[in-house]
Amino acid sequence: MKSGSTARTVANTTDANGGEMYASSSLEARARRLDPSLLKDLLENMLLIRRFEEKAAELYALGKIGGFCHLYIGQEAVGVGAISSLGPDDYILCSYRDHGQALARGMDPRVLMAELCGKVSGCSKGKGGSMHLFDKRLGFYGGHAIVGAHLPLAAGTAFASRYLKQPRVTVCFFGDAAVNIGSFHESLNLAQLWKLPVVFICENNEFGMGTPIEKTASILNLHERACAYNMAHAAVDGMDVLAVRESVAEAVERARNESLPTLIEARTYRYMGHSMSDPTHGIYRTKAELEEHRRRDPVKRFISALEAIGVVTQATVDEADRRIRDVVEQAVVFADQSPEPSPEELSTDVYLP
């Protein structure tokens, strides 16, 4: 751990690009320190997200899901690892790639699928769709479609927690393109200045839509931008669910006990395109690049680690996968059988000043 005047870099190893990485021990070594039931829960959550997103892609191709649809395939370890370190009363805000975080937080897959299909039984009554998931009961305050626009909202919920003297922490997920938005800098500045209990998690999947990060950022170690605000920061392997969990847990503890913010850069990769309008590798990356990253698949890596230490076997993984596929199929049936919103819903839940 390194120290500045008050800011702290909470990383402890260096990656190939000279950036700080959190994990210093192997995935298997970290797994040995945790309860097997927790490890199985983490794996099943990652499998649920993977199978749900695969089904969402299928339904989009069939025309059952409309509008924009951004899938989380490849990034499961970030959402699952981070959210597993939170308490039930903590807040979560995220961007438009929000299905994974919603499932990791415990949203009913049936309700989520109904929302994607525009049905009234969805979490936003079918009016939010893929990019605007919301569940106040879960402290899940939305997917937000405008890049970077939700970071000030996260600072706002964290301010409310401190003002009301509540031990709640806000976790805010966003993509790498958001670090070039003015609201990113404004939010980090105020969070550190006012000592707000918020954890900013940048999911660096290497592309802002189809533009590689090296063409948009002069500093590729994005977490270092926190230095400008004297804020604690770290980078973590976003393809390692336990490394993410450890890094975020440390930041959450800092937020809850010291009311101090943290910026975490989770280095991950999306296997699908930016959205379903760009469903494969697009024209901005090669198949060889994609296959290289698939060798680090976060789900497969975790399964291999758990098999190595005897927590799961291929048979138990197959059984869990069958059960999860059934859950996803039941979600599709629920969505299909749910009614569409009535025309009167156009005028409900609308704010008029």
N, C-alpha and C positions, 0 to 999 in steps of 0.2 A: 504494500500500500504506500502510495506517495502522498505527500502533503504540500499544499501551497500555503498561503496565509491562513485561509479558512477552508478553501475548497479542497476536496480530496478526490484523487483518482483511485477508484476501488477495483482496479484490475491488477493482475499480477504476472502475466506473461506477454510476450510480444509475438504478433503474427508476421507473415511474410512481407507485409506492406509497412511494417514498422508501427502498426497500431497496437493498442493494448487489448488483450483478450483475457476474459475472466477465468476460464477453466484451466487448472494446472494439473489436475488428476484425470484419469481416464473415466469414461462413462461407466464402465463396470465398477471401478473403485467407488465412485459416488453412489451407485446403486446399492452396493453392499452395506452402506450406512443407513439405508432407509427401510421402512417397513414394507414387506412384500405386498401387502394389500394396497398400500399407496402406489407402489410401482405398477401394479395391475390396473388400478384406476386411471393412472396417467396414460398407460398404453391404450386402454379402452376408449378414453376420450379422444386420443389421437386417431384411432381407427374409426371412431364415429364421425369425426370431421372429414376424414378422407373419403369414406363411403358416402356420406351425405353430399359432399361436393361433387363426387363422380355422378351421383344421381341427379343433382341439380343441372349439371352439364347436359345430361341426357334429356331432361325435361325442357331445357331451353331449346335444344335442337328440335324437339317436338312441338314447340310453340306454346307450351303450357306455362312457361315463365317468360315474361316480357320485360321490356326496358333494358336497363344495364344490369349486368351480373358479373361480379368480380370474384373469382374463386380463390380459395386459401390453400390449395394443394401445394405442398412443399414447405409451407410455413407453420404447420401444425404445432411444432415444438415450441414456438414463441408464445402463442396464445395459451396453450395448455400449461406450459411451465410457469408463465407469469401469473396466470389467474389462480393456479393452485396454491400460490403463496398469500392470497388475499383472505380477509375475513368476510363474513356474510354481509356486513353493513358497509363495506367499501364501495366506492364508485368506479365505474368503468366507462370511458368514452373512447370511441374509435372512429376510423374513417369508413369509406364505402366498402372495403374488403373485410366485412364484419361477421360473416356467417360463423367462422371458426371461433371467434371470441364469444359469440352468443352461445354456442353449444358448450364451450368450455366453462362458461358461467353457470350452465344448468338450464338454459332455455329448452323447453319441450321441443323435440325435433318436429312433432306434428304441427305445433303452432308456428314454428319457423318456416316449414315447408308451405303451410297455408299462406303465410305472408308473401313468400316468393311468388306464389301462384295468384296473388291478388285476391285472396278470399277473406271474408269478414271475420273468420275465426283466427286470423293471423295476429301477431303481437301488436301490429299497428293498424288493425282492422282492414288489412289488405290495401291500405292507402300509402304505405311507405315503400313496400317492395324490398328488393335486395339491399339497397343502400341505406335504408332508414329503419333499422331494427331498434326496438325500444321496449324495455320492461322495467318499470319503476320498482316492482317488487324485488327484482334481482340487483337493483342499483345499476342497471345497464342503461346508461343514458345516451345510447344511440350510436348508430352509424351516421356519419355526416359526409355529404357528397362533395362539399367544397374543400379543396385541398388546404389543409392547415387551419381552416376556420374554427375547428373545435378545440384547438389548444387554449384559446382564451377562456372557453367554457370550462375546461378542466381546471384552469387556474381559479375560476370562479367557484366551482364546487369545493375546491381545496380551501379557498378563502372562507367559504361558509362554514366548513368544518372547524377551522381555527376560531372564527368569530363566535361560533356557538359552543366552543370548547368540547367538541365531539371527537372521539378517537378514530375518526374515519380517514382513510387514505384514498386519494384519487389516483387511478392509473390511466394514462392516456396513450393509446396506440396511434401511430401515424407512419406514413411511408417516407422513404428517403427524399422524395421530391419536396416534401413540406419544409425541409430545413432551409430552403431558399425563400420561404415566404416570410413577409414582415411579421405576421402574427406569431411565428415561431420565436423570433427574437424578443418580441414584446412580452410574450408569455413567460419565457425563461427569465428574463430580467426581473419582472415583477414577482415571480415565484421565489427567486433568491432574495430579492430586496425585502419582501414581506414575510419570508420564511414560511412558505406554504407546504403542507404535507401532500406533495404530488410527485409521482414518478412518471417521467416522460419516456416512452419506449419507441424508439425509431426502428421500424422493421425495414432494414436496408436489404431489399431484394435485388439490388443492383440496377434496376431500371425505373425511370419515371415514365410511365407508359412505354414507349419504345426507345427512349433515350438512355444510353448508359450513363451511370453516375459520374464517370470520369469526364464526361462532356458538360456537366452542369455544376460540378463542385471543385473548387480549387484546393480544398482540404478533404481528402478521401476518408480520413478517420473522423467520421461525422461527430462522434461523441466529444471530440476535442473542442467543438464549438461552445461547450459549456464553460470552458476556461474563461471566455470573455465575460462571464457573469459570476465567476468565482464559485461555480456549482460543482458538486460531486458528480463524477461521470465514470462510465465504464463501457467497454465493448465486450460482447459475449458471442459465443458460437450459437447462432440461432437454429442450428440443425441438431442441437443437443438439448433435449428437454430438461435434463437435470442441471446443466450449466445455467440455463435460463432461470430455472426455479431458484437456484442459489443466489444468483446475481440480483434478481428482483426481490427476493426475500430480504436481502441485506438493505436494499433501497427502501423497501416498505417499512422495515424496522426503523431506519433513520427518519423516515417521514412521520411515523406514528409516535416515536419517542422523543425526537428532537425537533419535529416540525421543520424539516429541511428537505428540499427537492433534490432529485437526481435525474440525470439524463443517461439512459442506457441505449446503446446502439446494438441491436441484435442482427447479426449478419446472417442472412438467410437467402432463400432463392425460391422464386415461384416457377413451378413446372408448367403451368398453363400460361396463356398470354395475359396481357393486361386485363382484358375482359373477354366475354364470350364473342365479341366482335373480332377478336384476335385470339382464336382458341388454341393455336398451336405455338410454333416457335417464331412466327412472324418473319419479317425480313431483317430484323435487327440482331439476331443471334443464330448461330448455326446449330444443326442437330448434334454435332460433335460436342459443342459446349454444353448443351442440355444433357446429353448422356453422361458427361463428366460429372455434372452436379447430381445426377440421379444416383451416382455411386455413394453419395452422402445422404441418401434419403433418410429423413429423421425418423420415420416410422420403422423402416427396416433396421436402421442402426440400433434403435432402442430394443427391438425384438431380439436382435443378435446379442446385445448386452445382457438382457434378462435370461436368455437361453444359456449364456455362458456361466451365469452364477446360479442357475437352477431354479429361477423363479417361475419360468414358463417353459413349456415344451411346444413343439410344432403342433401337436394335437390340441393343446389347450388354446393356443393362438387361433387355430382353425375353428374351434368351437366358438370362441368369442367373436370371431369375424362373422360366422354364420348368424349368431344372435344379433349382432349389430346390423347386418344386412336386413334382417327381418324387421328391426326397429325402423330402418329407413323406408322399407317398403310399406310399413304401416303408416308412416308419415305421408307417403304419396297417396295412399287410399284415403286418409283423413282429408288431405287437401282436395282431392278429386270430389269427395262427397260434400265438402263445405260450400255454402252458398256464396255468391259474389255480393259485394256491398250493394245496398239499394241506392237508387239515385239520390235519395235524401241525405246520404252520407257525404255528399259533396259539400254540404254546408255545415257539417258538424266538425268539432275539434279544430275550428279555424279561429285564429286570434284576430279580433277586430279592435284596434285601439280607440 
